[in-house]
Amino acid sequence: MTGICDGLRVLEMGSGSVAGAIAGMVLADAGARVVKIEPPEGDKLRRRNPSGFLVWNRGKESQVADLRTPEGKARLKELVATADVVIEAFAPGRTTAWGVDAATLCALNPALVHCSITGFGPTGAYADIKAHDSLIAAKAGLWSRGAYAHREGPVMYPVPWGSFGAGLQAVAGVLGALRVRDFTGRGQQLGATLLAGLEPLDYFVSTIVQLAVKRGQKAATDARSATSASRYGVLAITKDGRFLQTSTLLPHQGRALSEVAGIGDQLADPRFAKLPSFATPEIAQEWEDMLLEAFREHDLDYWTPKLLASKDVAFEIAVTSEEGMDHPQIAHNGDVITIDDPVFGPVRQVGPIAHFSTTPMSPSRSAPALGAARDEPFAEVAIGQREGVAPSSPFAGVTIVEFGYFYAMPYAVTMLAALGARVIKLEDGNGDPHRQSFGPDVATNKTTAGKESISINLKTAEGQEVARRICADADVFITGFRSGIPEKFGLGHEQLRELNPRLVYVHAAGYGVDGPYAHRALYAQAAQSVGGSFGRQVGYWSEPERNTDMSVIELQAVVIPRLGQVVDGDSNPALAVLATLALAIYHQHRTGEGQFIRTSMISGNAWAYSDDFCTYDGKAPVPLCDEDYWGVSALDRVYPSADDTYVCLAVYEDREFVALAEAIGEPELALDPRFSSVAARAEHDEPLVEIIAARVLERPAAEWEQALTKAGVGCAAVNMQGHPVVTSFDPVLRETGLTIAFEDPQFGEMVRAAPPVTFSETAGRVALPCTRGEHNVTLLRELGYSAGEIEQLEASGAIVAPSQESTSGL
């Protein structure tokens, strides 16, 4: 097997679906034959997002089949008969009306794995909201930025987070279902949603929200409000108007940044003794103000070498996605490749989702022209053992050893645990620092769900022996630490390969295995900057010339309040690592072989912005929001409506515009030459905004959502409670199974997102979070240690009991 998915036959359908395209892209990169089913007019992404279409559809074929016609449906059914996978991203009920729904296709081919991608699932009050990223985010509360927004109302960001997440979660689901099929001979029906794709963006605040409500307090609605007396990331602005995103998650990193800025002497003040946490928000702001004043004194060229010279400073320069392609570490890792396109010529674009030693991904074909497919039938592929007994969950029977801290890598493994994998988390006597970041076990209530924790002092020979015995029978070892740390404790790739040749070893650190930045620490805010989040989210205000003449006071009054980004620097790589793990496990399952895999936080963030993380002649700029973040155009925008509510519109096609004009009582708009086409509407955007805004003010958001959705127009009432509150308390999400309640041993009843993918035969897994060392004894007994030997390990300090304190830090 040269490619992980060699021989797999995949059909992808759902015109305009970013999530479906991304899922197909990963499988195509891994060697699957992916055929994109397109209508005669072509996939909507060809017009709506041409750069995204080029990247997300590389390596695929295009088959024209109009599913609205008998001939098109017959052609699809012919292809389905010998397919392994269908990825379908139409609106709920659409394929049923056409007679090509999941049940029908799976009846034609009982071995078929069918994955449907929707906005909010196939049923419930939100099911008919169009699966456009802006609408799903609006309904999920992501546009509510809490008290830190620069103005009243929602703040919109033009990033397809829900689609990116759903696409990669679908990949994991499909590979898990294919693994099950090898045992049973049967396919099954899967469901992924853009809502679940957004879920990784809530790192911990839903837990804080629920605990606050239990205490009778008002809940903070975003991460910045919840941590206002802390400074885990500080944005600095240089004299020449460039932005530096720093991460100060640990005390020594805050001190190092202060030293570089020349304010290290201020840290003798007892008020700053516990930075990056402070007694009050005012003291936190005072420290941030000192940094801002210091960095404003000199240009970027002055600061860059000083920052690079301190290995304890985690930082990145805020750039656009195109600029991020030239980052030295991106180049070193091979995270940019060039593929020749017959129309656009060389297209520089994001590389494979990970780098596999045995089964490398080497995408080389650009996106297909409409109807460009190989004139040969799908080849048969052998299905495995066919024992007939399905495992309890898609990844049941897989054991993963996790060696790393905080969010990006650990949450990827949490998502796989929700799909059935057994996860053993190695912690030292202090535990994952994330356990204390926002209150005892608050943040890790999410990142340790479904895991078992063993607390080992790896500085001792006895502790290392315990860890190695755990790894000897594991399927996967994954680490988020920088190179050299696992090796120091006998847990390097070569060391473990000798012990367990079939082990999959995944290195998922910030910058990568080696290279110019590999020795540096990296956290979310800085990591996302490399992918271009700053240029995409902040847009207008990211341009240096807008702030170079401003004083620090003006910066604080005008610019900084407009720079509040969604922190996606950890969630993006978490999703990329999830898909990477699923690919590696599937390969190991089919071949019995292990391999070394490297990925990084910066590459995961490049993938999230991959429609702009590319360059070629004639590339059109991606749409950015206006300077006040209402939207990217009159028809992809949030509007104030009656009763202090807000509406989000996403209207992309001519027929939808006609329906919108009729529904808002302005039918003549469809006949107005200024608005007669997509291009004309773009040229006359401002007057169209004024017309729509006046009409939207006449009714509350909920009424508009109901009326416009019924008319086939993309519309959602903006939920201003905030994403964590929606996850925690929204009744529709509970009723439709998108969130679940569980009994937490520390906090009582809590609510969290359901497993990211649904399966018709092998359900996901809902399990409790773990505390540090909670499973010491259970795991040691499983390894064959006697009660006396366990007592001796604890007495020597090699194993640290949950009640013990230790200084055995890494």
C-alpha positions in Angstrom: 0.0 0.0 0.0 1.6 3.2 -1.2 -1.2 5.6 -0.2 -3.4 5.2 2.9 -6.6 5.3 0.8 -5.3 3.7 -2.3 -8.2 1.7 -4.0 -10.9 3.5 -2.1 -13.7 4.9 -4.4 -15.3 8.1 -3.1 -18.2 10.0 -4.5 -18.6 13.6 -3.3 -21.7 15.6 -3.9 -23.2 18.8 -2.5 -22.7 21.9 -4.7 -21.2 24.8 -2.8 -20.2 22.7 0.2 -16.8 23.7 1.7 -17.0 20.9 4.2 -17.7 18.2 1.6 -14.8 19.6 -0.6 -12.4 19.5 2.3 -13.3 16.0 3.3 -12.9 14.8 -0.2 -9.6 16.7 -0.5 -8.0 14.8 2.4 -9.1 11.5 1.1 -7.8 12.4 -2.4 -4.5 13.5 -1.0 -4.3 10.1 0.7 -4.7 8.2 -2.5 -8.5 7.7 -2.8 -10.1 8.1 -6.2 -12.6 10.9 -5.5 -15.2 11.7 -8.1 -17.0 15.0 -7.6 -20.6 14.9 -8.8 -21.5 18.3 -10.2 -24.6 19.8 -11.8 -24.4 21.0 -15.4 -23.6 24.5 -14.3 -20.8 23.3 -12.1 -20.2 23.4 -8.3 -21.2 26.8 -6.9 -17.7 27.1 -5.3 -16.2 27.5 -8.8 -17.9 30.9 -8.9 -18.2 31.7 -5.2 -14.7 30.9 -4.0 -12.4 30.1 -7.0 -9.2 29.9 -5.0 -10.9 27.6 -2.5 -12.2 25.5 -5.3 -8.7 25.1 -6.8 -7.2 23.9 -3.5 -10.0 22.0 -2.0 -10.6 19.9 -5.1 -7.1 19.0 -6.1 -6.6 15.4 -7.2 -10.3 14.8 -7.9 -12.3 14.0 -11.0 -15.5 15.7 -12.1 -18.6 13.8 -13.2 -21.6 15.8 -14.5 -24.9 14.4 -13.2 -28.0 16.5 -12.8 -29.7 14.9 -9.9 -32.8 16.7 -10.7 -33.2 14.5 -13.8 -33.8 10.8 -14.2 -30.6 10.5 -16.2 -28.5 12.1 -13.5 -30.0 10.0 -10.8 -29.4 6.8 -12.9 -25.8 7.8 -13.4 -25.3 8.4 -9.7 -26.8 5.0 -8.8 -24.6 3.4 -11.3 -21.5 4.9 -9.6 -22.8 4.1 -6.1 -23.1 0.4 -6.9 -19.3 0.0 -6.8 -18.4 2.9 -4.5 -17.0 2.7 -1.0 -17.9 6.1 0.3 -20.4 8.8 -0.5 -19.9 12.3 1.0 -23.1 14.2 0.6 -23.7 17.8 1.7 -27.1 18.8 0.4 -29.8 20.4 2.6 -31.8 17.9 4.7 -34.6 16.3 2.7 -33.1 17.3 -0.7 -31.8 13.9 -1.7 -35.0 12.2 -0.3 -37.0 14.4 -2.7 -34.7 13.3 -5.6 -34.9 9.6 -4.6 -31.1 9.3 -3.9 -31.1 9.6 -0.1 -28.8 7.7 2.1 -31.2 4.8 2.7 -31.8 4.3 -1.0 -28.1 4.4 -1.9 -27.1 2.1 1.0 -29.8 -0.4 -0.1 -28.2 -0.5 -3.5 -24.8 -1.1 -2.0 -24.9 -2.5 1.6 -21.1 -2.0 1.9 -21.4 1.7 1.3 -20.3 4.2 3.9 -22.5 7.3 3.5 -21.6 10.5 5.3 -24.1 13.4 5.2 -22.9 16.8 6.2 -25.5 19.4 7.3 -25.7 22.6 9.3 -27.6 21.4 12.4 -28.4 17.8 11.5 -31.4 16.4 9.6 -34.2 17.2 12.2 -35.2 19.9 14.7 -36.0 23.5 14.6 -32.7 24.6 13.1 -32.5 21.9 10.4 -33.8 24.1 7.6 -31.3 26.9 8.2 -28.9 26.8 5.2 -25.5 25.3 5.9 -23.6 28.5 5.2 -20.8 29.2 7.6 -22.0 32.7 8.5 -25.5 31.5 9.3 -24.4 28.5 11.5 -21.9 30.7 13.4 -24.6 33.4 13.9 -27.1 30.8 15.3 -24.4 29.2 17.4 -23.6 32.5 19.1 -20.1 32.9 17.7 -20.8 36.5 16.4 -21.5 37.7 20.0 -18.1 38.9 21.2 -19.3 39.9 24.7 -18.2 43.0 26.6 -14.9 43.3 24.5 -16.6 44.2 21.2 -15.9 47.8 20.1 -19.6 48.4 19.4 -23.1 47.1 20.2 -24.2 44.1 18.2 -22.6 41.1 16.6 -19.2 41.0 15.1 -18.8 38.9 12.0 -15.7 37.1 10.7 -15.5 35.6 7.2 -13.8 32.3 8.0 -15.4 28.9 7.3 -14.7 27.4 10.7 -17.8 25.2 10.8 -17.1 23.8 7.3 -13.4 23.2 8.1 -14.2 21.4 11.3 -17.1 19.3 9.8 -14.9 18.3 6.9 -12.2 16.9 9.0 -14.6 15.3 11.5 -16.2 13.7 8.5 -12.9 12.3 7.4 -12.4 10.7 10.9 -15.9 9.3 10.8 -15.6 7.8 7.3 -12.3 6.1 8.2 -13.7 4.8 11.4 -16.7 3.4 9.5 -14.4 1.8 6.9 -12.5 0.2 9.7 -15.7 -1.2 11.1 -16.7 -2.4 7.6 -13.5 -4.5 7.5 -14.9 -6.5 10.5 -18.5 -6.7 9.4 -18.7 -6.3 5.7 -21.4 -3.7 6.2 -21.3 0.0 5.6 -23.4 2.5 7.6 -24.8 6.0 7.6 -22.9 8.8 9.2 -23.8 12.4 10.0 -21.5 15.4 10.5 -22.6 19.0 11.1 -21.1 22.5 10.8 -22.2 23.1 14.4 -20.0 20.3 15.6 -17.3 21.7 13.4 -17.5 24.9 15.4 -17.4 23.2 18.7 -13.5 23.0 19.1 -13.5 26.9 19.2 -14.9 26.8 22.7 -11.8 25.9 24.6 -13.2 26.0 28.1 -15.8 28.8 28.5 -18.8 26.6 28.4 -17.6 24.9 31.6 -17.0 28.3 33.2 -20.5 29.4 32.1 -22.2 26.4 33.7 -20.2 26.6 36.9 -21.1 30.3 37.2 -24.8 29.6 36.8 -24.6 26.9 39.4 -23.2 29.5 41.8 -25.9 31.9 40.9 -23.5 34.3 39.1 -23.7 36.0 35.8 -21.8 34.0 33.2 -19.1 35.5 31.0 -19.9 34.8 27.4 -16.4 34.7 25.8 -12.9 33.7 26.8 -11.7 37.3 27.2 -14.4 38.1 29.6 -13.9 34.9 31.6 -10.1 35.6 31.9 -10.1 39.4 32.3 -7.7 39.3 35.2 -5.2 37.3 33.1 -3.0 38.0 30.1 -2.4 34.7 28.3 -1.8 36.6 25.0 -0.7 40.2 24.5 -0.9 42.0 21.2 2.0 44.5 20.7 2.1 47.2 17.9 5.4 48.4 16.6 6.3 52.0 15.6 5.9 51.1 12.0 2.4 49.8 12.6 3.1 46.0 12.5 1.3 43.7 15.0 3.1 41.1 17.1 1.0 38.4 18.6 2.6 37.0 21.8 1.6 34.1 24.0 2.3 34.3 27.7 0.6 31.2 29.0 3.3 30.3 31.5 5.0 32.7 34.0 8.5 32.4 32.5 7.2 33.4 29.1 5.6 36.5 30.5 8.9 37.4 32.3 10.9 36.7 29.1 8.7 39.0 27.1 9.0 41.7 29.7 12.8 41.4 29.6 12.9 41.8 25.8 10.6 44.8 26.1 12.9 46.4 28.6 10.4 46.4 31.5 11.8 43.5 33.4 12.7 45.7 36.4 8.9 46.4 36.8 8.4 42.7 37.7 9.8 43.3 41.2 6.5 44.9 42.0 4.5 42.3 44.0 1.4 43.0 42.0 3.1 41.3 39.0 4.5 38.4 40.9 2.0 35.8 39.5 1.9 37.0 35.9 0.2 36.1 33.6 -2.5 36.0 36.3 -3.2 39.1 38.3 -5.3 40.1 41.3 -7.5 42.4 39.3 -8.2 43.3 35.7 -6.8 46.7 36.3 -3.4 45.3 37.3 -3.5 43.0 34.3 -4.2 46.0 32.0 -1.3 48.0 33.6 1.2 45.3 32.7 -0.2 45.1 29.1 0.0 48.9 28.8 3.7 48.9 29.7 4.3 46.3 27.0 2.3 48.4 24.5 4.3 51.5 25.3 7.6 49.7 25.0 7.0 48.1 21.7 5.6 51.3 20.2 9.1 52.8 20.6 10.7 50.9 17.7 10.1 49.4 14.3 9.5 45.7 13.6 13.1 45.3 12.3 14.4 46.3 15.7 12.2 43.9 17.7 12.3 40.8 15.5 15.9 39.7 16.3 15.5 40.5 20.0 12.3 38.4 20.2 13.9 35.5 18.2 17.0 35.6 20.5 14.9 34.6 23.5 13.7 31.0 23.2 11.1 31.6 26.0 9.2 34.2 24.1 6.3 32.7 22.1 5.4 35.2 19.4 4.6 35.6 15.7 4.2 38.5 13.4 0.6 39.0 12.3 0.5 38.4 8.5 -1.9 37.6 5.7 -2.2 34.0 4.6 -0.2 34.7 1.4 2.6 36.2 3.6 2.4 33.2 5.9 3.4 30.9 3.0 6.9 32.3 3.2 7.4 31.6 6.9 10.8 29.9 7.3 9.3 27.0 9.3 6.4 26.5 6.9 9.0 26.2 4.1 11.2 23.9 6.1 8.3 21.6 7.0 7.2 21.2 3.4 3.8 22.8 4.1 3.7 24.6 0.8 3.6 22.8 -2.5 3.2 23.9 -6.1 0.7 22.2 -8.4 0.4 23.2 -12.1 -3.1 24.1 -13.2 -3.9 24.1 -16.9 -5.7 27.4 -16.6 -3.9 29.3 -13.9 -0.4 27.9 -14.2 1.6 27.1 -11.0 -0.5 27.3 -7.9 1.4 27.5 -4.6 -0.8 26.1 -1.9 -1.0 24.3 1.4 0.8 20.9 1.6 -0.6 17.7 2.9 -2.4 17.6 6.2 0.5 15.7 7.7 3.8 14.1 6.7 3.7 10.3 6.8 7.0 8.4 6.7 5.6 5.2 5.1 2.6 6.5 3.2 3.5 10.0 2.1 0.8 12.2 0.6 2.0 13.8 -2.6 -0.9 15.7 -4.3 0.1 16.6 -7.8 -3.1 17.2 -9.8 -5.0 20.4 -9.7 -8.8 20.7 -9.4 -10.6 19.2 -12.4 -12.4 21.0 -15.2 -16.1 20.5 -15.2 -16.8 16.9 -16.4 -13.1 15.9 -16.5 -13.2 12.3 -15.3 -11.3 9.2 -16.1 -13.0 6.9 -18.6 -12.7 3.8 -16.5 -15.0 2.2 -13.9 -14.2 2.0 -10.2 -11.9 -0.9 -9.4 -13.0 -3.4 -6.8 -11.4 -3.2 -3.4 -11.2 -6.0 -1.0 -13.2 -5.7 2.3 -11.6 -7.2 5.3 -12.5 -10.1 7.7 -16.3 -9.8 7.4 -16.8 -11.4 10.9 -20.2 -9.8 11.2 -19.6 -8.4 14.7 -19.4 -4.6 14.9 -17.2 -3.0 17.6 -19.0 -0.9 20.1 -17.6 2.3 18.6 -15.8 3.2 15.3 -12.3 3.2 17.0 -13.0 0.8 19.8 -10.0 -1.4 20.3 -7.5 1.3 19.5 -5.2 2.4 22.4 -3.6 5.9 22.2 -0.9 7.1 24.6 -1.0 10.9 24.9 2.1 12.8 26.0 1.5 16.5 25.8 -0.3 19.4 27.4 -2.8 22.2 26.9 -5.4 22.1 24.0 -4.4 21.6 20.4 -3.1 18.0 20.4 -5.0 16.8 23.5 -8.4 17.9 22.2 -7.7 16.1 18.9 -7.3 12.9 20.9 -10.4 13.8 23.0 -12.5 13.8 19.8 -11.1 10.4 18.9 -11.9 9.1 22.4 -15.5 10.3 21.7 -15.4 8.0 18.7 -14.3 5.0 20.8 -10.5 5.1 21.1 -9.0 4.3 24.5 -6.7 7.1 25.6 -4.0 6.9 28.3 -2.7 10.3 29.3 0.8 10.5 30.7 1.1 13.3 33.3 3.8 14.2 35.8 3.2 14.9 39.4 2.0 18.4 38.7 -0.3 17.4 36.0 -1.0 19.0 32.7 -0.6 22.8 33.4 -3.9 23.3 31.6 -5.6 21.8 34.6 -4.9 25.0 36.6 -5.0 27.6 33.8 -8.6 28.7 34.5 -9.4 27.1 37.8 -8.8 23.5 39.0 -9.7 21.1 36.3 -12.0 23.6 34.6 -10.2 23.7 31.2 -9.4 20.0 31.3 -13.0 19.1 32.0 -13.1 19.2 28.2 -9.7 18.0 27.1 -9.5 14.9 29.3 -13.0 13.6 28.6 -12.9 9.9 28.0 -9.3 9.5 29.0 -7.4 7.6 31.7 -4.6 9.5 33.5 -1.5 8.0 35.0 0.8 10.3 37.0 4.4 9.3 36.4 7.7 10.9 37.4 9.6 10.3 34.2 12.8 11.5 35.8 13.1 8.2 37.5 14.1 4.9 35.8 11.1 3.2 37.4 8.7 5.8 36.0 10.2 5.5 32.5 9.8 1.7 32.7 6.1 2.1 33.5 5.6 4.4 30.6 7.4 2.1 28.2 5.4 -0.9 29.3 2.2 1.1 28.5 3.6 2.0 25.1 4.6 -1.6 24.4 1.0 -2.6 23.9 -0.4 0.7 22.5 -1.4 1.4 18.9 -0.5 5.1 18.8 1.9 7.3 20.7 1.3 11.0 20.2 3.3 13.9 21.7 2.9 17.6 21.6 6.2 18.4 23.2 9.2 19.8 21.3 11.8 17.4 19.9 14.2 16.2 22.6 11.7 16.1 25.5 10.2 12.6 24.7 13.7 11.3 24.0 15.0 12.5 27.3 12.5 10.2 29.0 13.0 7.2 26.8 9.9 8.0 24.7 11.4 9.0 21.4 10.3 7.5 18.1 13.4 5.2 17.7 13.3 4.2 21.3 9.6 3.1 21.1 9.9 1.6 17.7 12.4 -0.9 19.0 9.9 -1.8 21.7 6.8 -1.8 19.5 7.4 -2.0 15.8 3.8 -1.6 14.8 3.4 1.7 16.8 2.1 4.8 15.1 4.2 7.7 16.4 2.8 11.2 15.9 4.8 14.3 16.6 2.3 17.2 16.8 4.2 20.1 18.3 3.9 23.8 17.6 6.4 24.3 14.8 7.4 20.8 13.9 10.1 18.2 14.5 13.1 20.3 13.5 14.0 23.4 11.6 14.7 27.1 12.5 11.7 27.5 14.9 11.3 24.0 16.2 12.9 24.8 19.5 10.5 27.6 20.3 7.3 27.4 22.3 4.0 28.1 20.5 0.4 28.7 21.6 -2.9 29.5 20.0 -2.8 33.2 19.3 0.7 33.2 17.8 0.1 29.9 15.9 -3.0 31.2 14.1 -1.0 34.3 13.0 1.2 32.2 10.8 -1.9 30.9 8.9 -3.1 34.4 8.2 -5.9 34.7 10.8 -5.0 38.3 11.5 -5.3 39.4 7.9 -8.5 37.4 7.4 -10.3 38.2 10.6 -9.2 41.8 11.2 -8.8 42.8 7.6 -9.2 46.5 7.3 -7.5 47.3 10.6 -4.5 45.1 10.0 -3.0 47.4 7.5 0.0 49.3 9.1 -0.8 52.6 7.5 -4.0 52.8 9.5 -2.2 53.2 12.9 1.3 54.5 12.3 0.5 58.1 13.2 -1.5 57.2 16.3 -0.4 57.7 19.9 -0.7 54.8 22.3 -3.8 56.4 23.7 -5.3 56.5 20.2 -4.4 52.9 19.6 -6.2 51.9 22.8 -9.2 53.9 21.9 -9.6 53.2 18.2 -7.6 50.3 16.9 -7.2 47.7 19.7 -10.9 47.4 20.4 -11.3 46.4 16.8 -8.8 43.7 16.9 -10.7 41.1 18.9 -10.2 37.9 17.0 -11.8 34.5 17.5 -8.9 32.4 18.9 -8.6 29.5 16.6 -4.9 28.7 16.8 -5.5 25.6 18.9 -8.8 24.4 17.5 -7.6 24.4 13.9 -4.6 22.0 14.5 -6.8 19.9 16.8 -9.1 19.2 13.9 -6.1 18.5 11.6 -4.6 16.1 14.1 -7.9 14.3 14.4 -7.9 13.6 10.7 -4.2 12.7 10.8 -4.8 10.2 13.6 -7.7 8.6 11.8 -5.7 8.2 8.6 -2.8 6.6 10.5 -5.0 4.2 12.4 -6.8 3.2 9.3 -3.4 2.4 7.6 -2.2 0.4 10.6 -5.5 -1.4 10.8 -5.2 -2.5 7.1 -1.5 -3.3 7.1 -0.4 -3.9 10.7 2.4 -1.3 10.1 3.4 1.6 12.2 5.0 4.8 11.0 6.3 8.2 12.1 4.1 11.1 11.4 4.9 14.8 11.8 2.5 17.7 11.8 2.4 21.1 13.5 0.1 23.8 14.9 1.2 26.1 12.1 0.3 23.7 9.4 -3.1 23.1 11.0 -3.8 26.8 10.9 -2.6 27.0 7.3 -5.2 24.4 6.4 -8.0 26.4 8.1 -7.2 29.3 5.8 -6.3 27.2 2.8 -8.6 29.1 0.4 -6.3 32.1 0.8 -3.1 30.2 1.8 -2.3 30.0 -1.9 -1.0 32.2 -4.7 -1.3 32.1 -8.5 -1.6 34.6 -11.3 -5.0 36.2 -11.4 -6.1 35.1 -7.9 -9.0 37.2 -6.7 -8.7 38.5 -3.1 -10.8 36.7 -0.5 -13.7 38.8 0.8 -13.0 40.7 4.0 -15.4 42.4 6.4 -16.0 46.2 6.4 -14.2 48.3 9.0 -16.9 47.7 11.6 -17.3 44.0 11.0 -21.0 43.9 9.9 -20.2 41.7 6.9 -18.4 41.2 3.6 -21.3 42.5 1.4 -24.9 43.4 1.5 -25.8 39.8 1.1 -23.4 38.2 3.5 -23.9 40.4 6.5 -25.6 41.0 9.9 -28.3 43.6 10.2 -30.1 45.2 13.2 -33.7 44.1 13.3 -36.7 45.1 15.5 -36.7 44.6 19.3 -32.9 44.9 19.6 -32.3 41.7 17.7 -30.1 41.0 14.7 -30.3 39.0 11.5 -27.6 37.3 9.5 -28.2 37.0 5.7 -26.3 34.7 3.4 -27.6 35.1 -0.2 -25.3 33.9 -2.9 -27.4 32.9 -5.9 -29.6 35.0 -8.3 -32.7 32.9 -7.5 -32.2 33.5 -3.8 -31.9 37.2 -4.3 -35.2 37.2 -6.2 -36.8 35.4 -3.3 -35.2 37.8 -0.8 -36.5 40.8 -2.7 -40.0 39.4 -2.7 -39.9 38.4 1.0 -38.8 41.8 2.2 -41.4 43.6 0.2 -39.0 45.0 -2.4 -39.8 42.8 -5.5 -38.6 45.5 -7.9 -35.0 45.0 -6.6 -34.8 41.9 -8.8 -35.6 44.0 -11.8 -33.3 46.9 -11.0 -30.3 46.8 -13.4 -28.0 47.7 -10.4 -28.8 44.4 -8.8 -29.5 42.1 -11.8 -26.4 39.9 -11.3 -23.8 38.9 -8.7 -21.3 41.3 -10.3 -23.8 44.2 -10.5 -24.8 43.7 -6.9 -21.2 43.8 -5.8 -20.7 47.1 -7.7 -23.7 48.7 -6.0 -23.3 47.2 -2.6 -23.8 50.3 -0.5 -27.2 51.2 -1.8 -28.3 47.6 -1.4 -27.2 47.6 2.2 -29.3 50.7 2.9 -32.4 49.2 1.2 -32.1 45.9 3.0 -31.2 47.5 6.4 -34.4 49.6 6.3 -36.6 46.7 5.6 -35.0 44.3 8.2 -35.6 46.9 10.9 -39.3 46.4 10.5 -39.5 42.9 12.1 -37.8 40.9 14.8 -35.0 38.5 13.9 -37.0 35.4 14.7 -39.8 36.4 12.3 -37.3 37.1 9.6 -35.6 33.7 10.1 -38.9 31.9 9.8 -40.1 33.8 6.8 -36.9 33.9 4.8 -35.9 30.3 5.5 -39.4 29.2 4.3 -38.8 31.3 1.2 -35.5 29.5 0.5 -33.3 32.4 1.6 -30.2 32.0 3.8 -31.2 33.7 7.1 -30.6 33.2 10.8 -31.4 35.1 13.9 -28.1 36.0 15.5 -27.8 34.5 19.0 -26.3 37.2 21.2 -25.8 35.0 24.3 -22.5 33.7 23.0 -21.2 30.4 21.7 -20.5 28.8 25.2 -24.0 29.7 26.4 -25.6 28.2 23.4 -23.7 25.0 23.8 -24.6 24.9 27.5 -28.2 25.8 27.5 -29.8 25.8 24.0 -32.9 23.6 24.2 -33.0 22.8 20.5 -29.4 21.4 20.6 -30.4 19.2 23.5 -33.6 18.0 21.8 -31.8 17.1 18.6 -28.9 15.3 20.4 -26.3 17.8 19.3 -25.4 18.4 23.0 -25.7 15.9 25.9 -25.9 16.1 29.7 -23.5 14.0 31.8 -22.9 13.7 35.6 -19.4 15.1 36.3 -18.0 13.7 39.6 -16.6 17.2 40.6 -19.2 19.6 39.1 -22.5 17.7 39.0 -24.6 17.7 35.9 -22.9 19.4 33.0 -23.6 19.7 29.3 -21.2 19.3 26.5 -21.2 18.7 22.7 -22.2 15.2 21.6 -19.6 13.1 19.8 -18.7 14.9 16.6 -20.1 12.3 14.1 -23.1 10.1 14.4 -23.2 6.5 13.2 -26.1 4.3 12.4 -24.5 1.1 13.7 -21.5 2.0 15.9 -22.3 4.8 18.3 -19.9 7.4 19.6 -18.8 7.3 23.3 -19.7 9.6 26.1 -17.3 9.4 29.0 -16.2 11.4 32.0 -13.1 13.6 32.2 -10.2 12.3 34.3 -8.3 13.9 37.2 -4.5 13.6 37.5 -3.4 10.1 38.4 -7.0 8.9 38.7 -6.2 5.6 36.9 -2.7 4.9 38.4 -3.7 1.7 40.2 -6.0 0.4 37.5 -3.4 0.8 34.8 -0.5 -0.6 36.9 -2.5 -3.6 37.8 -3.3 -4.1 34.1 0.4 -4.0 33.4 0.9 -6.8 35.9 2.3 -4.9 38.9 1.4 -6.3 42.2 -0.1 -4.4 45.1 3.3 -4.4 46.8 5.1 -3.2 43.7 2.6 -0.4 43.3 3.2 0.7 46.9 6.9 0.7 46.2 6.5 2.8 43.1 4.5 5.4 45.0 7.0 5.3 47.9 9.9 5.9 45.6 8.1 8.8 43.8 8.1 7.1 40.4 4.2 7.1 40.6 2.5 10.1 42.1 -0.8 9.4 43.8 -3.7 11.8 43.0 -3.5 13.2 46.5 0.3 13.8 46.4 2.1 17.0 45.3 5.2 16.6 43.3 7.9 18.7 41.6 8.6 16.1 38.9 7.9 18.6 36.1 9.0 18.1 32.6 
